[in-house]
């Protein structure tokens, strides 16, 4: 009977389930990170384009 348990007296399947949950958690965290990165990149692109357009508009008003 002791061969069914690991050194912590828990079933090997329970350890496997815990590992699967940890892997799923890491995948979810990675997914959140990638979505946040994509949103941040989009915000940078939007900001850069608006600054560039504002500079062009200012230069057109100064030099008609």
Secondary structure as GFF3:
##gff-version 3
##sequence-region A 1 64
A	DSSP	three_ten_helix	2	4	.	.	.	ID=ss1
A	DSSP	alpha_helix	12	62	.	.	.	ID=ss2
###
